[in-house]
Amino acid sequence: MALSINGFDYNCHVELIRLLRLEGELNKVRMARQKMSELFPLTEELWLEWLHDEISMAMDGLDREHVYELFERAVKDYICPNIWLEYGQYSVGGIGQKGGLEKVRSVFERALSSVGLHMTKGLAIWEAYREFESAIVEAARLEKVHSLFRRQLAIPLYDMEATFAEYEEWSEEPIPESVLQNYQKALEQLEKYKPFEEALLQAEAPRLAEYQAYIDFEMKIGDPARIQLIFERALVENCLVPDLWIRYSRYLDRQLRVKDLVLSVHSRAVRNCPWTVALWTRYLLAMERHGVDHQMISATFETALSAGFIQATDYVEIWQVYLDYLRRRVDFRQDSSKELEELRSMFTRALEYLQQEVEERLSESGDPSCVIMQSWARVEARLCNNMQKARELWDSIMTRGNAKYANMWLEYYNLERAHGDTQHCRKALHRAVQCTSDYPEHVCEVLLTMERTEGTLEDWDVAVQKTETRLARVNEQRMKAAEKEAALVQQEEERVEQRKKVRAEKKALKKKKKTRGADKRKADEEDEREWGEEEEEEQPCKRRRLENSVASAVAASTQEDTEVAGRCVTIDVAPPSKQKEKAASLKLDMPKVAHDSSKDSVTVFVSNLPYSMDEPEVKLRPLFEACGEVVQIRPVFSNRGDFRGYCYVEFKEEKSARQALELDRKKVEGRPMFVSPCVDKSKNPDFKVFRYSTTLEKHKLFISGLPFSCTKEELEDICKAHGTVKDLRLVTNRAGKPKGLAYVEYENESQASQAVMKMDGMTIKENVIKVAISNPPQRKVPEKPEVRTPMVPRQMYGARGKGRTQLSLLPRALQRHTAAPQAENGPALGPATTTSMTTEAPKMSNADFAKLLLRK
């Protein structure tokens, strides 16, 4: 079902073959493999699996020929030593047939030409060939084995010493001096190649950087066989890297120029990376360069159109290359020919294709600059001498929104100048003066220059009048725009100044409040001491604690009993607010550690932590100790002792700090924790942890409209059906709540483009999603930093707020006359609640409190 919708889904082909093979449907498996091999080059594993299945089913000579054909197809996709080895060993089994011996030797010789220079895997081919020749009982075999040994010892391969020792033991004659010299030379070459081979062995696939360095080294040496081999080795692991194919094909086009080899590489390139237009254009040019039949070139072009390019400019480029090819086929000395009619019909088709197919598929203008139409107009004017058709085309170009650009008018003027007449040149420039909006001065200058050179006095007067009128209008428009812009700038400056003023006033007010708050706290303490002294004289054992009224009542009753005996027992239960203040005071008592910028390389900055986190150091230490030894964790507290949601984690080693960055976005108590490098922004003002990409990411998708309940695993299961998902990220806010957006990174551009075609408009949990290639807009940096007006903070209460209302700044004596009672560290209490701070109620003894409790 999936393949019927999109036949270019590579993973679906692989899965279909696997399922059919498990069910034992051999004929269906063969058909599925055949279809897949027509669309894609198969990997070494897929080919070996197919070949082993066919070999096990081969019964007679016809089946053997069929297997030979499969081997020939397999060795053309990629250079694989294992496939060549299988090919040679399988051909040995047919040695009894007619021409069997020649077939085996031909296969092994071709294998040596293809992979015999492979330093790590070529040895197996040489040994298999020698073993085959040694097993043949004939007089000429000794010389053949001698020749193989000598040829192998002249090539730098791993384990050459063992091969040389084997040759010494096998040979009955002394080894010739020329063989020894070639062997020593090969050993010296081996030492030069070893660093690159060892780098490949130590690196992890796909090892593109290591292969690139190896290719650069081989290009300097200049051995074509070795250059071709290293390119082929690199492409086995990097077959989906278009730049590598382009570099390889460029080398073959410019250096080797062997038709079969060049066209084979170009064909494999477009089969591996069909979404890359540069590979298709190079392929078409190579086919034309080597004289390929016109029908084959046209068929290749039609295949390119169905490759599924991502940008409209790609279609313009491929059409331009094909139209250039058709133009070169035309003999313009004839008034009419079959090739000329084909060229004109293709120009018409190109315009229709770009306007209909491309614009509908990609929702963007196929050719906004009318490149194809300009090319057609030049062909008609310069090569066909048909200025009437050229003028019609240019009129169509101007009506498509290009009349405001001076360069378009000057291009048309130059065409008329070269192939038209003065009258049409003048007419074009007069229209240009009226329509151009980007560089009207340039067009006016060209018009005046032409009239000064060729025109009459009347023409000159008309040109001067039109240019002066147009330039005056343009200058007036520019002055208005400048005045408007200046007014906007002035308004913005006034806003900035106003914001600065408001900010300064708020700062001063905040500072004033802080000073008054300190004086108020001092006055409160003195007032409390005075009240405490008065009460101690009257009732020394009383405690005013409404928050713990039950405990106070118990204390009161106990106190009454003991007063009879002349003793006083004091019971004081601290309220929760006091306990919280005590904990905050402990944090305030912690010594403040100055930040050491010299340790930024071993420190990470952790933010977006929950404000309610108790003991952040204790909770975060196990999390970060998994990355390495932690020297210290420095949580940041406010002046009140509240945790501010961020901290610094210092490690002993720099690699531990780099590893800790991988914990970014990890959820801690329900919030995504942000982990970033510790950078002093005063020294690096442009540093940003998360940078927005400003370029098109063809292998990455942007998905919007997702339901908030959609999980990462559910979305990944959907996306996996269209390719290999390298990374998937659900976008969340700072609180960790999903925003209905996601970014999905695929292994290559082809899989991403297929996913767009199949997933866009899909319904997930009753939500219709939108899927597009990730192309984030470039972030605009303002010329002047915008100073935002700080918002007036909402009055907060309790542990996370200021602790008091605005009325609490008044003296205590005035507070006693307020209607609503005020708690010490919280909001105003309701009418049903009474505090010990309220002075409207009469003073009550312990006995009065006990009576109140007994009434309830």
Secondary structure by P-SEA (a helix, b strand, c coil): cccccccccaaaaaaaaaaaaaacaaaaaaaaaaaaaacccccaaaaaaaaaaaaaacccaaaaaaaaaaaaaaaaacccaaaaaaaaaaaaaaccccaaaaaaaaaaaaaaaccccccccaaaaaaaaaaaaaaccccaaaaaaaaaaaaaaaccccaaaaaaaaaaaaccccccaaaaaaaaaaaaaaaaaaaaaaaaaaccccaaaaaaaaaaaaaaaccaaaaaaaaaaaaacccccaaaaaaaaaaaacccccaaaaaaaaaaaaaaccccaaaaaaaaaaaaaacccaaaaaaaaaaaaacccccaaaaaaaaaaaaaaaaaaccccccccaaaaaaaaaaaaaaaaaaccccccccccccccaaaaaaaaaaaccccccaaaaaaaaaaaaaccccccaaaaaaaaaaaaacccaaaaaaaaaaaaacccccaaaaaaaaaaaaaccccaaaaaaaaaaaaaaaaaaaaaaaaaaaaaaaaaaaaaaaaaaaaaaaaaaaaaaaaaaaaaaaaaaaaaaaaaaaaaaaaaccccccccccaaaaaaaaaaaaaaaaaacbbbbbbbbcaaaaaaaaaaaaaacccccccccccccbbbbcccccccccccccccccccccccccbbbbbbcccccccccbbbbbccaaaaaaaccccccccccbbbbbbcccccccccccccbbbbccccccbbbbccccccccaaaaaaaaaccccccbbbbbbcccccccccbbbbcccaaaaaaaaacccccccccbbbbbcccccccbbbbcccccccccccccccccccccccccccccaaaaaaccccccccccccccccccccccccccccaaaaaaaaaac
